[in-house]
């Protein structure tokens, strides 16, 4: 997403805390490649496709519902998708109509019925009718959670309600959206927590602090990470380099530059032995050891051994893996359910050509691509291939 008029320090903080404050700031996940670089998944029954460098959407029958005409598009969520054309943003509906004109300098996904947008370097909010309900007036902002949104003005963070009323004053150097009724705030370079009324319930004393998940939050004291509960009791002593957010009672930790798993009591379910370990999703995480990748569950069992050259996270019951330069999709039992022979690079459509792929793991589709008339790309559906299961469109790269 495009972000404007933010100092490098502020922008770095936002990126760090919004996306990486799972206790794994130093972790690289370059081995986890997005499924969408090798195949597209459906969201709201629509899959994003890139043809000739432009984005559009097809339905589950393989028909092009929204022409490939946008410079950028994100997946649909609750019936709306962010699109960009000529450096301007808006949302489209599933019928292809625009929620509003392409007038915004940036858009963020809807949260609690409102979306953060910017015009001329100032940020405000629109509703799902495309109406500006909170005028762009802030230097930055974040989406609504628990009826409140972080907004920034003159270098200070505060919170507004959905009517645009300031409910927690501009007094913090940094803050995050509310999570489990608490929000991370920073004063004098230290981090603590406030409640929904703006009361400081945990003093700003930590060097880094994450949002609460499952009643627990990662904090850093110096260079070491521990875990506290909502009463500021240290549940896991600060002895680790990093600790992720908890999911279903376990978290990924880093110790001695290796990764392992701990439970809510700090017990090491798996000692730090992996070269890389992804965050858990649906109780499954990809790991790397001895330059090979496999999958582990939250009980610490390596249920798919380290045998792949690359691996993606599981999504919709499938994970993409590469073995000896061959691309496969596997299910949660490690069974190969699709072997791709149609991985198409993003530079496709240099000339008119036909491309094949598969939809829902069972129906073959042929694309006739015409770079000079992308809005009339033909999608021809045939039914000459079958798989046992699968709900992914494969063979089209974005």
C-alpha positions in Angstrom: 0.0 0.0 0.0 1.1 3.5 -0.7 1.9 5.6 2.4 2.6 9.3 2.1 4.0 12.1 4.3 5.5 9.9 7.0 8.9 10.2 8.4 11.2 7.2 7.8 11.3 6.6 11.6 7.5 6.7 12.0 6.9 4.5 9.0 9.5 2.0 10.2 7.8 1.9 13.6 4.4 1.3 12.0 5.7 -1.5 9.8 7.6 -3.0 12.8 4.7 -3.0 15.2 1.8 -3.5 12.8 3.3 -6.5 11.0 6.3 -7.8 12.9 5.6 -7.3 16.5 5.2 -11.0 17.1 8.5 -11.1 18.8 10.3 -12.1 15.5 11.6 -8.8 14.2 14.9 -10.3 13.1 13.3 -13.4 11.5 13.4 -13.7 7.7 10.6 -15.7 6.1 11.9 -15.5 2.5 11.7 -19.3 2.3 7.9 -18.9 2.7 6.7 -17.9 -0.7 3.2 -16.7 -1.2 0.9 -19.2 -2.8 -0.2 -16.5 -5.1 3.1 -16.3 -6.8 2.4 -19.7 -8.2 -1.3 -20.1 -8.0 -4.3 -18.1 -7.0 -6.8 -18.8 -4.2 -10.4 -17.7 -4.1 -11.7 -15.1 -1.7 -15.4 -14.3 -1.8 -15.6 -16.8 -4.7 -13.4 -14.6 -6.8 -9.7 -15.2 -7.8 -7.3 -12.4 -8.8 -5.5 -12.9 -12.1 -2.7 -11.0 -13.8 -2.8 -11.0 -17.5 -0.4 -8.8 -19.5 0.6 -6.9 -16.3 -3.0 -5.9 -15.5 -5.3 -7.3 -12.8 -8.8 -8.6 -12.9 -10.9 -11.4 -11.4 -12.5 -14.6 -12.5 -15.3 -16.6 -10.8 -15.2 -20.2 -9.8 -16.5 -21.2 -13.2 -13.4 -19.7 -14.8 -15.1 -16.8 -16.4 -13.6 -13.4 -16.4 -16.0 -11.3 -14.3 -13.9 -8.2 -13.9 -11.6 -7.3 -16.8 -7.9 -7.2 -16.4 -7.6 -3.4 -16.4 -6.1 -2.4 -13.0 -2.4 -1.7 -12.2 -2.9 -3.4 -8.8 -5.6 -5.3 -7.1 -6.0 -7.0 -3.7 -8.2 -10.0 -3.0 -11.8 -9.5 -2.2 -12.9 -9.3 1.4 -16.5 -8.9 2.5 -17.5 -8.1 -1.1 -15.0 -5.4 -1.8 -11.4 -5.3 -3.2 -8.9 -2.5 -3.3 -7.7 -1.5 -6.8 -5.3 1.0 -8.3 -5.2 2.7 -11.6 -2.7 5.5 -12.6 -1.6 5.8 -9.0 -5.1 6.4 -7.6 -7.0 3.9 -5.4 -10.6 2.9 -4.7 -12.6 -0.3 -4.1 -14.6 -2.4 -6.5 -17.6 -4.5 -5.9 -18.0 -8.1 -7.2 -20.0 -6.9 -10.1 -17.0 -4.8 -11.2 -18.5 -1.4 -10.2 -16.4 1.1 -8.3 -17.4 2.0 -4.8 -16.2 5.5 -5.5 -14.2 7.2 -8.1 -10.5 6.4 -8.2 -9.5 9.5 -6.2 -7.6 8.2 -3.2 -3.8 8.3 -2.8 -4.1 5.1 -0.6 -6.7 2.8 0.8 -6.6 0.2 3.5 -9.0 -2.8 3.9 -12.3 -2.2 5.7 -12.4 -2.8 9.4 -15.6 -2.7 11.4 -17.3 -1.1 8.5 -14.8 1.7 7.8 -11.7 2.0 5.6 -8.8 4.3 6.0 -8.1 6.4 3.0 -5.8 9.3 2.2 -6.1 12.4 -0.1 -3.3 14.9 -0.5 -1.3 13.4 2.4 -4.1 13.5 4.9 -6.0 10.5 6.2 -9.7 9.9 7.0 -12.3 7.1 6.7 -15.1 6.1 4.3 -18.0 3.7 4.9 -19.1 0.8 2.7 -21.2 3.1 0.6 -18.1 5.0 -0.4 -19.1 8.1 1.6 -16.4 10.0 3.4 -17.6 9.8 7.1 -14.4 11.2 8.7 -12.8 13.9 6.6 -9.1 13.4 5.8 -7.3 15.5 8.4 -4.8 13.2 10.1 -1.2 12.6 9.3 -1.8 8.9 9.5 -4.1 6.3 11.0 -5.0 2.7 11.4 -8.2 0.7 11.1 -11.0 0.5 13.7 -10.9 -2.2 16.4 -13.3 -2.2 19.3 -14.9 0.9 17.9 -11.7 3.0 18.1 -9.1 3.9 15.6 -5.5 5.1 16.0 -5.0 8.6 14.4 -1.8 10.7 14.3 -1.6 14.4 14.3 1.4 16.6 14.8 3.6 13.7 15.7 1.3 12.4 18.5 -1.1 9.4 18.6 -4.6 9.4 19.8 -7.9 7.5 19.3 -11.2 8.5 17.7 -14.6 6.7 17.7 -16.6 5.9 14.6 -18.2 9.4 14.7 -14.8 11.0 14.5 -14.8 12.1 18.1 -11.5 12.2 19.9 -11.9 9.8 22.8 -8.2 9.3 23.8 -6.1 12.5 23.5 -3.1 13.0 21.3 -0.3 12.2 23.8 1.5 9.1 22.7 4.7 8.8 20.7 3.4 5.6 19.2 0.4 3.4 19.7 -1.3 0.3 18.2 -5.0 -0.7 17.6 -6.8 -2.2 20.6 -6.6 -6.0 20.9 -8.4 -7.9 23.7 -9.3 -4.5 25.3 -5.8 -3.3 25.6 -3.6 -1.2 23.3 0.2 -0.8 23.1 1.3 2.8 23.7 4.8 4.4 23.8 6.0 7.4 25.9 9.6 8.5 26.5 10.7 5.6 24.3 9.2 2.9 26.5 6.1 0.8 25.9 3.1 -0.1 28.0 -0.7 -0.6 27.7 -3.9 1.4 28.1 -7.4 0.1 28.5 -10.5 1.2 26.5 -11.0 4.3 28.7 -7.4 5.4 28.1 -6.2 4.4 31.6 -2.6 3.3 31.7 -3.0 -0.2 33.1 0.6 -1.3 32.5 3.3 1.4 32.8 5.5 2.3 29.8 8.6 0.4 30.9 9.3 -2.1 28.2 11.7 -1.7 25.4 9.3 -3.3 23.0 5.8 -4.6 23.5 3.3 -6.5 21.3 -0.5 -6.6 21.2 -2.3 -9.2 23.3 -3.3 -12.5 21.8 -4.9 -15.2 23.9 -4.4 -13.1 26.9 -0.6 -12.9 26.5 1.8 -10.4 25.0 5.5 -10.5 24.1 7.7 -7.8 25.7 11.4 -7.1 25.4 13.7 -6.1 28.2 16.9 -5.0 26.6 17.6 -7.6 23.9 15.6 -10.4 25.4 12.0 -11.3 25.1 9.5 -12.7 27.6 5.7 -13.0 27.9 3.3 -11.1 30.3 -0.4 -11.6 31.0 -2.9 -8.8 31.3 -2.0 -8.1 34.9 1.7 -7.6 34.0 2.8 -10.9 35.5 5.9 -12.3 33.7 4.6 -15.7 32.5 7.6 -16.6 30.4 10.9 -15.2 31.6 12.8 -12.9 29.3 15.5 -15.4 28.1 14.7 -15.6 24.4 15.8 -13.5 21.4 12.3 -13.4 20.1 8.9 -14.9 20.8 5.9 -14.8 18.4 2.3 -14.2 19.2 0.5 -17.2 20.7 -1.9 -19.3 18.6 -3.8 -22.1 20.2 -1.6 -22.0 23.2 1.9 -22.2 21.6 4.3 -19.6 20.3 7.5 -19.7 18.2 10.6 -18.7 20.0 14.2 -17.9 19.0 17.2 -18.8 21.1 20.8 -19.0 20.0 19.7 -18.1 16.5 17.6 -21.2 16.3 13.8 -21.6 16.5 11.6 -23.8 18.7 8.2 -23.9 20.3 7.0 -22.9 23.8 3.6 -23.3 25.5 1.7 -20.8 27.6 3.7 -21.7 30.7 7.1 -21.3 29.0 7.7 -25.0 28.6 9.7 -25.8 25.6 7.5 -28.1 23.5 10.4 -28.2 20.9 13.8 -27.0 21.8 15.4 -24.4 19.6 16.8 -26.5 16.7 15.3 -25.2 13.5 17.1 -22.8 11.1 13.7 -21.2 10.4 10.2 -21.7 11.8 7.2 -19.9 10.4 4.3 -18.7 12.6 1.6 -21.2 13.2 -1.6 -21.0 11.1 -4.3 -23.5 11.8 -1.9 -25.4 14.1 0.6 -25.9 11.3 3.9 -24.2 10.6 6.6 -24.7 8.0 10.2 -25.3 9.2 13.7 -25.4 7.8 16.5 -27.7 8.9 19.6 -28.8 7.1 18.5 -26.7 4.1 15.2 -28.7 3.7 11.7 -27.8 4.5 8.9 -29.7 6.2 5.8 -29.1 8.4 5.2 -29.3 12.1 2.0 -29.2 14.2 1.5 -27.3 17.4 2.1 -30.5 19.4 5.7 -30.4 18.1 5.3 -33.4 15.7 7.0 -33.2 12.4 4.1 -34.7 10.5 5.6 -33.9 7.1 9.3 -34.5 7.1 11.9 -32.0 5.9 12.2 -33.1 2.2 11.3 -30.0 0.2 13.5 -27.3 -1.3 10.9 -24.6 -0.6 7.5 -24.5 1.1 4.6 -22.1 1.5 2.3 -21.9 4.5 -0.9 -23.9 4.4 -3.9 -22.0 3.1 -7.4 -23.5 2.5 -6.0 -26.9 3.3 -3.2 -26.8 0.7 0.5 -25.8 0.7 2.8 -25.2 -2.3 6.2 -27.0 -2.2 9.1 -27.2 -4.6 11.2 -30.4 -4.9 13.9 -30.8 -7.5 12.6 -27.7 -9.4 9.1 -29.3 -9.6 6.1 -27.5 -8.1 3.5 -29.5 -6.1 0.4 -28.8 -4.0 0.1 -31.0 -0.9 -2.7 -31.6 1.6 -2.3 -31.7 5.3 -1.4 -35.4 5.2 1.5 -34.6 2.8 -0.3 -36.2 -0.1 0.4 -34.6 -3.5 -3.0 -33.4 -4.8 -1.7 -31.3 -7.7 1.5 -31.2 -9.8 1.8 -28.0 -11.8 2.9 -28.1 -15.4 1.5 -24.7 -16.1 3.4 -22.2 -13.9 3.2 -19.0 -16.0 5.6 -16.1 -15.4 4.3 -12.6 -14.8 5.6 -11.5 -18.2 3.0 -13.4 -20.0 1.0 -12.0 -22.9 3.9 -10.4 -24.7 2.0 -11.6 -27.7 -1.4 -13.1 -28.3 -1.1 -16.7 -26.9 -3.0 -19.4 -25.2 -2.4 -20.3 -21.6 -3.8 -23.3 -19.6 -4.4 -23.7 -15.9 -6.7 -25.4 -13.5 -9.5 -24.2 -11.3 -10.8 -25.8 -8.1 -8.3 -28.6 -8.8 -10.6 -30.2 -11.3 -11.6 -28.0 -14.2 -9.2 -27.0 -16.9 -9.3 -23.4 -18.3 -7.7 -22.0 -21.4 -6.9 -18.3 -21.7 -6.7 -16.6 -25.0 -4.6 -13.5 -24.2 -4.6 -10.4 -26.3 -2.4 -7.7 -24.9 -4.0 -5.1 -27.1 -7.5 -5.7 -25.8 -7.2 -7.1 -22.3 -10.8 -6.3 -21.5 -11.9 -8.9 -23.9 -9.7 -11.8 -22.8 -11.5 -15.0 -23.5 -11.7 -17.7 -20.8 -12.8 -21.0 -22.2 -13.8 -23.7 -19.7 -13.3 -27.3 -20.4 -13.8 -30.3 -18.2 -11.1 -32.8 -19.3 -9.1 -33.2 -16.1 -10.1 -34.3 -12.6 -8.6 -34.2 -9.1 -9.8 -35.8 -5.9 -9.9 -32.5 -4.0 -8.7 -28.9 -4.0 -10.1 -25.4 -4.1 -7.3 -23.5 -5.8 -6.8 -21.9 -9.1 -3.3 -23.0 -10.2 -1.0 -22.3 -13.1 -1.5 -18.5 -13.2 1.2 -16.4 -11.7 0.7 -12.9 -10.4 
